[in-house]
Structures are given as C-alpha cells and as structure tokens.
Amino acid sequence: MRGKILDLLVNSQGHYLSGESISKSLNITRAAVWKQIQILKDLGYGIEAQTKNGYRLQKITSELDEWAIAYYLETERLGQRVILFEELASTNDFAKENVKQGEGDGFVVIAKKQTAGRGRLGRKWESSLGGLWLTAALKPNLNLADASKVTLAAGVAMVTTLQNLFGLKTQIKWPNDVMYEDKKLAGILGEVVGEWNTVQTLILGIGLNANVPAPKMENETLAASLLDILGYPVNLNLLAARFIKQLEEEVKGLEQGGFETLRKRWIENAAGLGREVIVYRGTETFRGIFSGITADGELLLDINGQQMSFVSGEVKLRGITGYF
C-alpha cells in the first residue's frame, strides 16, 4: 500500500495530491492514508502535508527501501525482482536456497544487516546496519571458462559506480576486494549453486562499508568506509541501483565476448600493480612483481623475469609493505 501511495505522489509531478483522491484511488479510508503517510515519513521520505491541499513528495529516503531501489533502477534483467530484509544471516545463503527452489536469473536480495556475513575463504565479514549487503543470482550466457570472470566484472562495476557517484578513486585487489588507499572498502564473494557443468548459476555477493564506521577486519587488514571517506551518509538506494545497473552492463559485455576490454579496465584499476607482493598457495610462498591478470583472469606474477600465474581459489595475496 505504501508503494502505491508513493506511485501516486510521484505521478503527481510535485503537485499536491489530496488525501481524498488518494483514498478513492486505493479504496482505503483517509485515516488509513494518513497512517501510511506517517510510516513513510518515519522511513525517511520527505512528504509535505498542507491543509486543504493534501500531500506532496519532496524527498525520497536514503535508507534502504524496496520502492526507492526500484525507483532508481534502470535495468533490463538484473534486479527486476528485489527483496529487502531487515536482517538475514547471509544474503548469499538466502539467494542460494531460493535458486534451488527455482528463483530466476537476475534475482537480488539485500539485507540491512547480516548476522553471519562472510568473505572469501570463510572469513567473517562484519555486516552491521548502514552497509550495503547485496547478493545477485546470475545465469550468464557464458561458457564455463568465462563464467568465473563475473567476479572480476563485479569489481570493475563497483569501482566504476563509486567513481561515477562520488568521484571516488578506488582500486581492485585481486581477485575480489575493492580498496581505498590500501584499506578494504568492499568485498565480493562468488559462489555456485551445484556444479558449473550441471547448473550454471552464480551467486554473487557484495559487501560495502557504506554508512558505517570502518570495521575491524581479520588478519590485520585495514578497513575503510564511505562514511569515513566522504564525511556524510550516502543514499543507499541510489548506490544499490547504480551498482546493479553497472554490474548488468559489465556482465552483458562479457556475454558479448568482451573480456579483453574488461581485463584492461580491471588492470587500470588494480591495486598493487607493479609492486612487489607475496602469494601464498597452500604451504608454498612466492615473491615477485604483480604484473596484471591473464586472458583467463588468473593473477600474473613476475618472478625474476619469469611469468607465473595463479588461480584465485587457491591463493592469498599480500603486499610487502602495508595492506592492499
């Protein structure tokens, strides 16, 4: 009902809409209209009320809200169905279970808070109120080799979104972290439902420290948040919608055979490029110069003039000095 009221207010194009006309349009009492308007105000919507004139929408909430996300969203496929929860254990786990039950391509689930959020290699991810904790279910039209590159596309989508919205220069730490001045701002976790050779569904989780102070991270990694960087809270609905749109564009580019273009853009935004790094693979340690990623999306390390590549699932990457 609140969404229908918002639709009416938006369609009035800034003019006042009387409570009587709203009640007749929705077949509810004027008292019910007033009650829903108060709830919308509590949710952060700026709605002006004038005696005899009615109601006028002045501001869309910046707090996460399904209607507001849909209002900003301009996609063809991704995000056509978005579910928002006050709290979930894990958006990735919820999405996986729903895909198993038949949920379609482009489904997005967002939680205002996660109680069991996790990152790569099972690390705990603090997911308090004010962050953007989002998972998209994708069934990309890609072969098995290219499907794994969607996580790289998500990193490019995030740095592009942050640049476009806030003029913020961030970088991607291979394979799936978004960094600001060598501090972790966002993480990406790609998982599959079934095996790639049977059910090609990718569950892509994104955690972004947005309107929260920078949390403490495991393994002494330093963290950053948009709130600390920008000095003000951002519109989470606009941020979510723009990221979903950019992710759709990046995946569409991959589907059209454009990984080389994506690879170049990824390298342009790579953290630690040209720096000496340490790669841990099981009990083995490799030290060399990070020189980019291969045509297969693998990390490329220059060790005394010899090129060596690494698959993301088997290694950890660390800087020699500082964290990135």
C-alpha positions in Angstrom: 0.0 0.0 0.0 2.8 2.4 0.8 4.4 1.7 -2.6 1.1 2.6 -4.3 0.8 5.8 -2.4 4.4 6.7 -3.4 3.5 5.9 -7.0 0.6 8.3 -6.9 2.7 11.1 -5.3 5.5 10.7 -7.9 3.0 10.7 -10.7 1.6 14.0 -9.4 4.9 15.5 -10.5 5.4 17.7 -7.5 1.8 18.9 -7.2 -0.3 18.3 -4.1 -2.5 15.3 -4.0 -5.4 15.3 -1.7 -6.0 12.6 0.9 -9.5 12.1 -0.6 -8.2 11.4 -4.1 -5.6 9.0 -2.7 -8.2 7.2 -0.6 -10.5 6.9 -3.6 -7.7 5.7 -5.9 -6.7 3.0 -3.5 -10.1 2.2 -2.0 -9.0 2.9 1.6 -10.1 5.5 4.2 -8.5 8.9 4.6 -7.4 7.8 8.1 -5.6 4.8 6.5 -3.9 7.2 4.1 -2.7 9.4 6.9 -1.4 6.4 8.8 0.6 5.2 5.8 2.0 8.7 5.2 3.3 8.8 8.8 5.0 5.5 8.3 6.6 6.8 5.1 7.9 9.8 6.9 9.4 7.5 9.6 11.1 5.6 6.8 12.8 8.8 5.7 10.5 10.1 2.9 10.1 13.8 2.9 6.3 14.3 2.4 4.8 17.8 2.9 1.2 18.0 4.1 -1.0 21.1 3.8 -4.5 21.5 5.0 -7.0 21.5 2.0 -4.2 20.9 -0.5 -3.1 17.4 0.6 0.3 15.7 0.3 3.4 16.4 -1.8 6.6 14.2 -2.1 9.7 16.3 -1.6 12.4 13.7 -0.9 13.0 10.0 -1.4 14.5 8.2 1.5 18.2 7.4 1.5 17.7 4.5 3.8 17.3 1.1 2.2 13.7 0.7 0.8 12.4 -1.6 -1.9 10.3 1.1 -3.5 13.2 3.5 -3.6 15.6 1.0 -5.1 13.0 0.2 -7.9 12.5 4.0 -8.4 16.2 4.5 -9.2 16.8 1.2 -11.0 17.2 1.2 -14.8 18.0 -2.3 -15.8 16.7 -4.8 -18.3 17.3 -8.0 -16.5 19.2 -7.7 -13.2 17.2 -6.6 -10.2 13.8 -7.0 -11.8 12.9 -8.8 -8.6 14.5 -7.3 -5.4 13.8 -8.5 -1.9 14.9 -6.4 1.1 15.2 -7.8 4.6 15.7 -6.0 7.9 18.1 -8.8 8.9 19.4 -12.0 7.4 22.1 -14.5 8.4 23.6 -14.3 4.9 22.3 -12.9 1.7 24.3 -15.4 -0.3 22.8 -18.3 1.6 19.3 -17.0 1.2 19.9 -16.5 -2.6 21.3 -20.0 -3.0 18.3 -21.6 -1.3 15.9 -19.6 -3.4 17.7 -20.5 -6.6 17.4 -24.2 -5.6 13.7 -23.6 -5.3 13.5 -22.2 -8.8 14.2 -18.4 -8.4 15.1 -16.9 -11.8 18.0 -15.1 -13.3 18.6 -11.5 -12.1 17.1 -12.1 -8.6 18.6 -9.7 -6.0 18.4 -9.9 -2.2 19.5 -7.2 0.1 19.7 -7.2 3.9 20.0 -4.1 6.1 22.0 -6.2 8.4 23.7 -9.7 8.3 24.4 -11.8 11.4 26.6 -14.3 9.6 28.2 -12.5 6.7 31.3 -14.0 5.3 34.0 -13.2 2.8 36.4 -15.2 0.8 38.0 -18.3 2.4 35.2 -18.3 5.0 36.4 -15.2 6.8 33.9 -13.3 8.9 32.5 -10.1 7.4 31.0 -7.6 9.9 27.7 -6.6 8.4 26.1 -4.0 10.6 23.2 -1.6 9.9 24.2 1.1 7.4 26.2 -1.0 5.0 25.2 -2.4 1.6 24.9 -6.2 1.8 23.6 -7.4 -1.5 23.6 -10.7 -3.5 22.6 -11.2 -7.1 21.7 -14.5 -8.7 23.0 -14.7 -12.3 22.7 -17.2 -15.0 25.1 -15.6 -17.5 25.2 -16.7 -21.1 28.9 -17.7 -20.8 31.0 -20.8 -21.3 32.5 -22.4 -18.2 35.8 -20.7 -18.6 34.3 -17.2 -18.8 31.7 -17.6 -16.1 34.3 -17.3 -13.4 35.2 -13.9 -14.7 31.9 -12.4 -13.4 33.5 -11.7 -10.1 36.2 -9.6 -11.9 33.4 -7.8 -13.6 31.8 -7.1 -10.2 34.9 -5.4 -9.0 35.1 -3.2 -12.1 31.3 -2.4 -11.6 31.9 -1.3 -8.1 34.9 1.0 -8.7 33.1 2.5 -11.7 29.9 3.1 -9.6 31.9 4.8 -6.8 33.7 6.9 -9.3 30.6 8.0 -11.1 28.5 8.7 -8.0 31.1 10.2 -5.7 34.2 11.0 -7.8 36.0 8.4 -5.6 39.1 6.7 -6.9 39.2 3.1 -5.6 41.2 0.1 -6.7 40.6 -3.6 -7.0 42.8 -6.1 -5.1 42.9 -9.3 -6.9 40.6 -11.2 -7.1 37.7 -9.7 -5.3 38.3 -6.7 -2.9 37.7 -3.0 -3.5 40.3 -0.8 -1.8 40.7 2.8 -0.9 44.2 4.0 0.0 45.2 0.4 0.8 42.2 -0.1 3.0 39.4 -2.6 2.3 36.2 -0.9 1.4 34.2 -3.7 -0.2 34.4 -7.4 -0.8 32.9 -9.7 -3.4 32.1 -13.4 -2.9 31.1 -15.6 -5.9 29.6 -19.0 -5.3 27.8 -21.5 -7.4 24.6 -23.5 -7.0 25.6 -27.0 -8.0 28.5 -27.6 -10.4 29.2 -25.4 -13.3 28.8 -28.3 -15.7 25.3 -29.0 -14.4 23.7 -25.8 -13.0 25.3 -22.7 -14.2 24.1 -20.2 -11.6 26.4 -17.8 -10.0 25.6 -16.3 -6.6 27.4 -13.0 -6.4 27.6 -11.3 -3.0 28.8 -7.8 -2.5 29.5 -6.2 0.9 30.3 -2.5 1.0 31.1 -0.5 4.1 28.8 2.5 3.4 27.1 4.4 6.2 29.0 2.7 8.9 32.4 3.5 10.6 35.2 1.4 9.2 35.0 -2.0 11.0 37.9 -4.0 12.3 39.0 -6.7 9.8 40.5 -10.2 10.4 44.2 -10.8 9.6 45.1 -7.2 10.5 43.7 -5.9 7.2 42.8 -2.2 7.5 39.2 -1.2 6.5 37.6 1.9 5.1 34.0 3.1 4.8 32.3 5.6 2.6 31.1 7.5 5.7 34.6 8.0 6.9 35.9 8.9 3.5 33.2 11.2 2.3 32.2 12.6 5.7 28.4 12.1 5.1 25.9 9.3 4.7 25.2 8.3 1.1 21.8 7.4 -0.5 21.9 3.6 -0.2 19.0 3.1 -2.7 20.7 5.1 -5.4 24.0 3.4 -4.7 22.4 -0.1 -4.9 20.5 0.7 -8.1 23.6 2.2 -9.9 25.8 -0.7 -8.9 23.2 -3.2 -10.1 22.9 -1.3 -13.4 26.7 -1.2 -13.8 27.0 -4.9 -13.0 24.4 -5.7 -15.6 26.4 -3.7 -18.2 29.7 -5.5 -17.3 28.1 -8.9 -17.5 26.5 -8.0 -20.8 29.9 -7.1 -22.1 31.3 -10.4 -21.0 28.4 -12.2 -22.7 29.2 -10.4 -25.9 32.8 -11.6 -25.8 34.4 -8.6 -24.3 36.7 -10.0 -21.6 39.8 -8.3 -23.1 38.1 -4.9 -22.7 37.1 -5.8 -19.2 40.6 -7.1 -18.4 42.2 -3.8 -19.5 39.8 -1.9 -17.3 40.4 -4.2 -14.4 44.2 -3.7 -14.8 43.8 0.1 -14.9 42.1 -0.1 -11.5 44.3 -2.8 -10.0 45.8 -2.3 -6.5 49.4 -3.2 -6.2 50.2 -3.3 -9.9 53.9 -3.1 -10.4 54.6 -3.6 -6.7 56.4 -6.5 -5.0 53.9 -8.9 -3.5 53.8 -12.3 -1.7 51.5 -15.0 -3.0 50.6 -17.9 -0.6 49.5 -21.1 -2.2 48.9 -23.8 0.4 52.3 -24.1 2.2 54.2 -22.5 -0.7 55.2 -18.9 -0.8 56.0 -16.9 -4.0 57.5 -13.4 -4.1 57.5 -11.3 -7.2 56.1 -8.3 -9.0 52.4 -8.2 -9.6 52.1 -7.6 -13.3 48.4 -8.0 -14.0 45.9 -10.8 -14.9 46.0 -13.2 -17.8 43.4 -13.7 -20.5 41.9 -16.4 -18.2 41.6 -14.0 -15.3 44.5 -15.5 -13.3 46.9 -13.4 -11.3 50.2 -12.8 -13.1 53.4 -12.7 -11.1 56.8 -11.8 -12.4 59.4 -13.8 -10.5 63.0 -12.9 -11.6 61.8 -12.3 -15.2 59.7 -15.5 -15.3 55.9 -15.2 -15.5 53.8 -17.4 -13.2 50.0 -17.4 -13.0 47.7 -18.3 -10.1 44.0 -19.3 -9.8 42.0 -17.1 -7.4 40.6 -20.1 -5.4 44.0 -21.4 -4.4 46.0 -18.4 -3.2 46.2 -15.4 -0.9 47.9 -12.2 -1.9 49.7 -9.8 0.4 51.8 -6.6 -0.1 55.4 -6.5 1.1 54.7 -3.2 2.9 51.2 -2.1 4.0 47.9 -3.8 3.2 46.2 -3.6 -0.2 
